[in-house]
Every structure is written in structure tokens, then in C-alpha cells.
Amino acid sequence: MIDDKNNLKLNGKNEEDLKIISTYLQDSLVTVKNILFLKENKTFIMIVNRFMWEYAEREVHKRNRRIKCALRFEEVIKVKSKNIKQKNTNKSLEYLAINSNMVSNNHYVIKIFFSGGGIITIVSEVIEVFMSDLGKPWTVKHLPKHII
């Protein structure tokens, strides 16, 4: 049995850490209303339904699970989006990956990619990201599939 005592909590401080967090978030689902930039606090937050690949790949009975998960970036200067209709607050987005690059002014440009071409770009002073599962997981019928 999985309970909230075993929830995943990760802290990222560099590009390698961000790659690990990106892997755990693969195939997460997020609705637009659960994406928030708190400009005064310099904080960007997403609450996603994370697919728990770590259990799908190792369990005998192959129960597919999702769990609520908070993703928080600190020291954020700017956030912009492309191909995401922000007024469509109930629109569901499927997370694909995160990548980051340091730019000439010693800031990081962090891009969050979604299926269908949606991109959120975060400009940050540092890489300071926290990922934390929330509550208990639930069983889902389908394993995410990718057409290649």
C-alpha cells in the first residue's frame, strides 16, 4: 500500500536536478487554472496529476496510479506562455519535459513543454525548484502512450 508518508519530495538546485524532476513529471496532467505566477513572491507554481511511473514499472499487478503533485520554482523574474489559452481555465495540458539554459546575464531560461506545442518559459535568477507529492495516489485505468 502506498500512503502519504512515502510521497516523493525533490529539491532541484542545478540543471541535472531539473532533468531528474522532469523525468518524474513525465505524462503529468495539469489544468490551466492550476498554473500560477506570484510575481511579488517571485514564485511559479503548478499543481499537476503526476503519473507514478516508479510504481507502474515495478509492481507485479501493474496498477497505474496518479497523485497530486506541487511543482514550485523560486526566484522567478518573468513567466510567459506560448500556445496556451489562459482564459480556458479548465483546459487540460499534458506535460512532456523541462529544459533549462543559462543566458548571458547569468539568468536561467527554463522551458516547460506540453503536448500540442504549449510552452511555459520561466526566467529565473537561479535554479531553485521543489517537487512534492500531495495526499494519496489513486488508481487509473490507462497507461500513458506515445505515438512515435
Phi, psi and omega in degrees: 000141178256134177228177185287355174286337181258014181297145180284133176224121181231147179234125181247132181238356181209179184295326178294317176300319180297324177296320179294314178299318179302319180297316179293334181273354182312129178072016173292154176243138179220138173268150184304323182294345179260023175241126188215134173247116177264089188303315182296328180269353183057042185232134175244132184229139170228134172253117186242163168261100186276130173282130186269076180302329183298336177263325181298327185273344185241346184279145180296317184274357176051047175284126178273133184227153169233159178212145173296141183213133177262134174240122185230127174252135179251164179059039181273130181267320188207147175224136173219160180230157178224134178060031174232117180278102186291337178283342177272074190294339180266002179294132178265135179244141177257117181292137176248308186192166172235138168223162182217153176216143173275135179254174191302332181270022180061028171254162177254138170253115183248125181245131175252121184257140178235156177299153182083006176090006178288138180221134169249127179250126180246129172254125188224151178289327181215169168266109176219097186232142180233133175238129184215122174293147183235125175075209184251147178286162175230155182278139175236155185284321193251142171274131178302138179235149181238130176272123182249000000 
